[in-house]
Amino acid sequence: MKPKCVECESTFAPQRFALGYRTCLECGEKTIRAVNEQLKKQCAPAYNKGAYMFITDMQMVRDLGR
């Protein structure tokens, strides 16, 4: 029996299911693209001449650029 995608109900490879995935390639790609777009908006240089950092909470937002 082939596993079914939890989002679109299509079947996908049993090997993918064995690796722990519960979605087909197409649905998985849509999901990760949305997550990546969100993460792009949460990166900023925290301090002058500093490297880009992942902004995780409002306190970091208040301290940006200081």
Secondary structure by P-SEA (a helix, b strand, c coil): cbbbbccccccccaaaaaacccccaaaaaaaaaaaaaaaaaacccccccccbbbbccaaaaaaccc
